[in-house]
Amino acid sequence: MLSFTYVWPYMGLGAALLLALLLTTDALRSDKSVPRWRDLVWLAWAGTWIYLVHQFEEHGVDAEGAHYAFRGFMCASLGFPDVGTCPVPFSFITSVNVALVWVAGPAAALLGRRWPALALSFFSVPFVNAIAHLAPAIAKGAYNPGVVTSILLFLPLSLWAFHVALGHERLGWTAVIATIAAGFVLHAILMGSVMAYINGWLGVALLDIIQIINPAIAGLIVYLATRRRTA
């Protein structure tokens, strides 16, 4: 029986195929008075779709044909080149990705129908994650699992979402800056918590719980930053 640890990226890819079909319809649109490419709710769904594809490059099969390669890349980055003895829990990888995309993505899109800032807030993750992939790729001049989709999907769609937000009367620069800041906060919590676990300051259960809660913090940051403007 296959473990969910290794199966979930393939499940996500299946969901991505379904989501790609739905994105071609009006089912995921919120404001039909504007083109779908200027509808932040539709863009949040599109962001969820590209993140599911990105997850497959990271944790399914990467661009070099390696399976479940991102954990090895992360372990090496943390100073554990031997993936077999790396202390990063498999449950950490799973909880981060399921909470961040499978839950937070649809939640941001659905709540974004009422609060556009929450639809935008989802892009805190792919934008900063793209930087986290690009920086080591440039520094080392080498491929890492996830960098291809970061370049081809994350950066273009994130920058476009920011452009749309700048023209939105209820968002503007405040929302864009808050979204980017929230992405850095989210990644700091993610990395800080896994380092705390490695150093024995956290148990694995608490580590996983933090990853489940973490995406909500990003949404809260953007919501609070734009609350006065949306009031």
For each residue, the residues with C-beta under 8 A, 3 or more apart:
1:
2: 6 7
3: 6 7
4: 7 8 94
5: 8 90 91 93 94
6: 2 3 9 67 68
7: 2 3 4 10 11
8: 4 5 11 12 59 94 97 98
9: 6 12 13 55 56 58 59 60 68
10: 7 13 14 56 60
11: 7 8 14 15
12: 8 9 15 16 52 55 56 60 97 101 102
13: 9 10 16 17 52 53 56 60
14: 10 11 17 18
15: 11 12 18 19 52 102
16: 12 13 19 20 49 52 53 56
17: 13 14 20 21
18: 14 15 21 22
19: 15 16 22 23 45 48 49 52
20: 16 17 23 24 49
21: 17 18 24 25
22: 18 19 25 27 28 45
23: 19 20 28 36 42 45 46 49
24: 20 21
25: 21 22 28
26: 29 32
27: 22
28: 22 23 25 41 42 45 109
29: 26 32 36 39 41 42
30: 39 40 41 42 112 113 119
31: 34 38 39 41
32: 26 29 39
33:
34: 31 38 39
35: 38 39
36: 23 29 39 42
37: 42 43 160 164
38: 31 34 35 164 167
39: 29 30 31 32 34 35 36 42 43
40: 30 43 44 112 116 119 120 161 164 165 168
41: 28 29 30 31 44 45 109 112 113 116 119
42: 23 28 29 30 36 37 39 45 46
43: 37 39 40 46 47 119 123 157 160 161 164
44: 40 41 47 48 105 108 109 112 119 120 122 123
45: 19 22 23 28 41 42 48 49 105 106 109
46: 23 42 43 49 50 157
47: 43 44 50 51 105 122 123 126 157 158 161
48: 19 44 45 51 52 101 105 106 108 109 122
49: 16 19 20 23 45 46 52 53
50: 46 47 53 54 126 149 153 154 157
51: 47 48 54 55 100 101 105 125 126
52: 12 13 15 16 19 48 49 55 56 101
53: 13 16 49 50 56 57 149 153
54: 50 51 57 58 126 129 146 149 150 153 154
55: 9 12 51 52 58 59 60 97 101
56: 9 10 12 13 16 52 53 59 60 61
57: 53 54 60 61 62 63 145 146 148 149
58: 9 54 55 62 69 70 145 146
59: 8 9 55 56 68 69 70 71 93 97 145
60: 9 10 12 13 55 56 57 67 68
61: 56 57 65 66 67
62: 57 58 65 66 69 70 143 145 146
63: 57 143 145 148
64: 69 143
65: 61 62
66: 61 62 69 145
67: 6 60 61
68: 6 9 59 60 71 72
69: 58 59 62 64 66 72 73 145
70: 58 59 62 73 74 93 145 146
71: 59 68 74 75 83 86 88 90 93
72: 68 69 75 76 83 86
73: 69 70 76 77 144 145
74: 70 71 77 78 88 93
75: 71 72 78 80 81 82 83 86 88
76: 72 73 79 80 81 83
77: 73 74 136
78: 74 75 86 88 194 195 198
79: 76
80: 75 76 83 85 86 87 88
81: 75 76
82: 75 85 86
83: 71 72 75 76 80 86
84:
85: 80 82
86: 71 72 75 78 80 82 83
87: 80 197 198
88: 71 74 75 78 80 92 93 194 198
89: 92 93 197 204 207 208
90: 5 71 93 94
91: 5 94 95 204 208
92: 88 89 95 96 194 197 204 207 208 211
93: 5 59 70 71 74 88 89 90 96 97
94: 4 5 8 90 91 97 98
95: 91 92 98 99 208 211 212
96: 92 93 99 100 190 211 214
97: 8 12 55 59 93 94 100 101 102
98: 8 94 95 101 102 103
99: 95 96 102 103 104 211 212 213 214 215
100: 51 96 97 103 104 105 125 211 214 215
101: 12 48 51 52 55 97 98 104 105 125
102: 12 15 97 98 99 105 106
103: 98 99 100 106 107 212 215
104: 99 100 101 107 108 122 125 215 216 218 219
105: 44 45 47 48 51 100 101 102 108 109 122
106: 45 48 102 103 109 110
107: 103 104 110 111 118 219
108: 44 48 104 105 111 112 118 119 121 122 219
109: 28 41 44 45 48 105 106 112 113 119 122
110: 106 107 113
111: 107 108 114 115 118 119 219
112: 30 40 41 44 108 109 115 116 117 118 119 120
113: 30 41 109 110 119
114: 111
115: 111 112 118 119 223 230
116: 40 41 112 119 120 165 168 170 171 230
117: 112 120 121 170 171 175 178 222 223 225 226 230
118: 107 108 111 112 115 121 122 219 222 223
119: 30 40 41 43 44 108 109 111 112 113 115 116 122
120: 40 44 112 116 117 123 161 162 165 171 175 176 179 222
121: 108 117 118 124 178 179 182 218 219 221 222 223
122: 44 47 48 104 105 108 109 118 119 125 126 219
123: 43 44 47 120 126 127 157 158 161 162 179 183
124: 121 127 128 179 180 181 182 183 186 218 221 222
125: 51 100 101 104 122 128 129 183 186 215 218
126: 47 50 51 54 122 123 129 130 150 153 154 157 158
127: 123 124 130 131 154 155 158 159 162 179 180 183
128: 124 125 131 132 180 183 184 186 187
129: 54 125 126 132 133 146 150 154 183 187
130: 126 127 133 134 150 151 154 155 158
131: 127 128 134 135
132: 128 129 135 136 187
133: 129 130 136 137 144 146 147 150
134: 130 131 137 138 147 150 151
135: 131 132 138 139
136: 77 132 133 139 140 142 144
137: 133 134 140 141 142 143 144 147
138: 134 135 141
139: 135 136
140: 136 137
141: 137 138
142: 136 137
143: 62 63 64 137 147 148
144: 73 133 136 137 147
145: 57 58 59 62 63 66 69 70 73
146: 54 57 58 62 70 129 133 149 150
147: 133 134 137 143 144 150 151
148: 57 63 143 151 152
149: 50 53 54 57 146 152 153 154
150: 54 126 129 130 133 134 146 147 153 154 155
151: 130 134 147 148 154 155
152: 148 149 156
153: 50 53 54 126 149 150 156 157
154: 50 54 126 127 129 130 149 150 151 157 158
155: 127 130 150 151 158 159
156: 152 153 159 160
157: 43 46 47 50 123 126 153 154 160 161
158: 47 123 126 127 130 154 155 161 162
159: 127 155 156 162 163
160: 37 43 156 157 163 164
161: 40 43 47 120 123 157 158 164 165
162: 120 123 127 158 159 165 166 176 179
163: 159 160 166 167
164: 37 38 40 43 160 161 167 168
165: 40 116 120 161 162 168 171 172 175 176 179
166: 162 163 171 172 173 176
167: 38 163 164
168: 40 116 164 165 171 172 175
169: 172
170: 116 117 226 229 230
171: 116 117 120 165 166 168 174 175 176 226 229
172: 165 166 168 169 175 176 229
173: 166 176 177
174: 171 177 178 225 226 229
175: 117 120 165 168 171 172 178 179 222 225 226 229
176: 120 162 165 166 171 172 173 179 180
177: 173 174 180 181 225
178: 117 121 174 175 181 182 221 222 225 226
179: 120 121 123 124 127 162 165 175 176 182 183 222
180: 124 127 128 176 177 183 184
181: 124 177 178 184 185 221
182: 121 124 178 179 185 186 217 218 219 221 222
183: 123 124 125 127 128 129 179 180 186 187 218
184: 128 180 181 187 188
185: 181 182 188 189 217 218 221
186: 124 125 128 182 183 189 190 214 215 217 218
187: 128 129 132 183 184 190 191
188: 184 185 191 192
189: 185 186 192 193 210 214 217
190: 96 186 187 193 194 211 214
191: 187 188 194 195
192: 188 189 195 196
193: 189 190 196 197 202 207 210 211
194: 78 88 92 190 191 197 198 207
195: 78 191 192 198 199
196: 192 193 199 201 202 207
197: 87 89 92 193 194 200 201 202 203 204 207
198: 78 87 88 194 195
199: 195 196
200: 197
201: 196 197
202: 193 196 197 206 207 210
203: 197 206 207
204: 89 91 92 197 207 208
205: 208 209
206: 202 203 209 210
207: 89 92 193 194 196 197 202 203 204 210 211
208: 89 91 92 95 204 205 211 212
209: 205 206 212 213
210: 189 193 202 206 207 213 214
211: 92 95 96 99 100 190 193 207 208 214
212: 95 99 103 208 209
213: 99 209 210 216 217
214: 96 99 100 186 189 190 210 211 217 218
215: 99 100 103 104 125 186 218 219
216: 104 213 219 220
217: 182 185 186 189 213 214 220 221
218: 104 121 124 125 182 183 185 186 214 215 221 222
219: 104 107 108 111 118 121 122 182 215 216 222 223
220: 216 217 223 224
221: 121 124 178 181 182 185 217 218 224 225
222: 117 118 120 121 124 175 178 179 182 218 219 225 226
223: 115 117 118 121 219 220 226 227
224: 220 221 227
225: 117 174 175 177 178 221 222
226: 117 170 171 174 175 178 222 223 229 230
227: 223 224 230 231
228: 231
229: 170 171 172 174 175 226
230: 115 116 117 170 226 227
231: 227 228
